[in-house]
Amino acid sequence: MLLRKLPALAAAILVCGGITARANAGTLTYNGYGFSGENVHITDASLGVEDEYGGSGLITLNGPTPFQAYCVDIAAWLLSSGTYTTGVSAASDPNLQGTSNITGDSKISDILALMNNGTDVAAVQLAIWETEYGSEATFTPDDGSLQGVATQYLGNVKSGLWKPEAGAGLDELVAADGQVNQTLIYDPIPEPDAMAMLGSALLMLGFVVRRRKPARARACR
């Protein structure tokens, strides 16, 4: 994943980090992005990528609602602004089909397990790339310890210690027609905080309904 204008936009993640928009099929237009993670050197001769400098981490696309995602397309730049089609099933992406030569399991299942369990976003991104590209590409992080964390994460997936959350799914952000922009992936399952808010709202609704029922019963007598 190759990032442009990273220094000018790096501070945006401090404001937007932790806010994740989840979307069904539709259109997402963003006017900038923030990045949280580590920088790496990326090489993949089959894709014509020769020691490019990019970022390993979580990306926040800034728009009407911030949207967080990881990248899977190391051969394309992430534009400083653009439009994506959301809600595209990752299973339709040939690069994500088949089995990971790191763990021997489904690439999509492995990536979901990494995203659902990993806490170091840079290590999660690095492990996603290694799951997707295997030995075809090499990734050399500036932080020498990052590879060890990513390897540990992949080991947790391979051993079965880490599994995808129940009901988890992997969707893509695909560049709108006419744009050359890197493909991103995200988990469309709502964040726990959002689920908690929904649960509280439903609980309050139930409380209101229960309060109203006796009144209706008295009125009907």
N, C-alpha and C positions, 0 to 999 in steps of 0.2 A: 504494500500500500504506500503510495508516494504522495507526500503532502506538500502543498505549496503554501506560502505565506504563513508558515507555522509560527514564527516569533511574534508576529503582530496579533495573532489570534489565540495564542496560548492562554492568555488571561481569561478568555471567555469561559473556559471550563470551570473556573473558580466560582462563577456566578451560576452557570447552568448545570454543573455536575450534579448527579443524583436525581435530576428531573427527567423522566423518561416518558415520551409519548408513545403510545401503542396505537396502531392504525390497521383497519381493514383495507380492502382494495380501494384505492383512490389516488390522489395526487398530493405530493409533498414538495413545496417550494421553499428553499432555504437561501439565506442571504449571507452566510458565513458559517464557520465551524470552529469549535474548540477541540482540543486534543489533550488527553490525559494518558501518559504512558512513557515509554522509552524510545530512543532512536536506534535504528538498526541499519546495517548495510545488507542489501538484498541482491542476490545473484541467481539468475535462472537463464542459462544459455538457450534453452528451448523457446523461451519467450522473448529473447533479446534483451533481457535485463542484466546489465553488467555492473555490479557494484553500485547500484543506485542507493541513494540515502532516503530512507522513509521512516515512518513511525509505527511502533507497536503499541497499541492501546485502544482505549474506547474513544469514539468520535461522537461529539454532540453537534448535530446540525441545528443551526439557529434560525428560527422562523417564528410564525405565530405561536407555535408550541415547540419547545426543544425536543429533539428526537435523537436517541442514542443508538448506536449500531457499531458493529465491527466490520472490517473489510475482508474480502476474499479475493480481490482482483489486484495482484501485485504488479501487473503490467500497465495499469492505467493510473493517471493522476486523479486525485480528488480535487475537483474544481472548487474555487473559493465561493461560488454560488451556483445554483442550478435547480433542476426540477426532476423529481423521481416519481415513478409509479410504485405505489406501495402494495403490500398484500400479495406479492407474487410468490408462489410456493418454491422453496429452494430445491425441491425434488425435480423441478424442470430444468435446473442448471446442470449441464453435463459435467462441469468441474466438481460438482458436489455429489454426483451419483457414484454408486459403487462402494467399495470398502476402503477403509483407511489402511495404508501399508504400515502405519505406526502401531495400530492396535488390532487390525484384522476385522473390526466391526464396521457398521455403516458409518460413513463420514458424517452424515447429518446427525445420527444418534450421538456420535462422539462429540461433535461440536456443541450440541445442546447440553450434554453432560458437563462440558468445560464451562459454558456460559452460565449454567445453573448453579455451579458449585465453586468456581474459582473466584478468589477475592483480589488477586493482583491482576489488574486489567491488562497490563503489558504482557504478563506471562500467559494470560488467556488468549490474547491475540496471537502471540508467537506459537502457542500450541495449536490454535486453529489453522494457521498457515502450514504447520508441519503435518497436521492431519490431512489437509487438502493436497499439498504438493509433495509430501514425503521427501525422498532423497533427490528429487529433481531440482530442488532449490536449496540454497544455503542462506541462513540468516545469522548475521554476526552482530549481536547487541553491543552497544556502547558499554552497558553495565554487564560485566562478565558473569554476575550471579543470576542474571535473568534466565539464561538457558537452563540452569539447574532447577529453577522453580517451574518452568514450562515442562521440563522432563518429568518432574515429580507429578505435575498435574496429569500428564499423559499416562503415567504409571497408575495413578488412581483410577483413571477411566479403564485402562486395560485390565486391571485386577477386579473390576466390578464394584470398587468402593464408591465411585461416583457414577451416578446414573442420571438421565434426564428427569426432571420433575414430571409428575403425572399430568398429562394433558399438554405438555410443552410442545411447541412447534417452531419450525425455523422458516421465516419468510425473508424475502429479499427486497431491497430497494434497487430498482432497475432504472437506469438513466432514461429520461424521456426521449422520444424520437428526435434525431438530429443532434443529440448531445453525446460527447465522448467523455464519460464520467465513470469512475470506478463503481463496481457493484458492491453494495453493503448488505449485511445480514443482521437480522434482529429476531428476538423471541417475542411473538405477539401476545403472550400471556401477560395479563395486567400485573403491575408491580404489587408486592404485598401491602404497601401503604394504601394503594387504590382499592384493593380488595377489602382492607379493614374499614375504609370509609364507606364502601358499598354495604358491608355488613352492618355498620352502625346505622346507616340510613334505613336499611330494611328492618333493623331492630326497633328503631324509633317509629317507623310506619306501623309495625305490629303493635307497639305500645299505644299509639293513637287509636288504632282500630279497636283494641281491647277496651280503651276508655270510652269509646262511643257506643259499644254494644249494649251495656246496661241502660244507657239513656234511651236507646231505641226500644228496648224491652219495656221500660216503664211507660213510654209514650203509647205503646201498642196495647196496653192493658185497659 
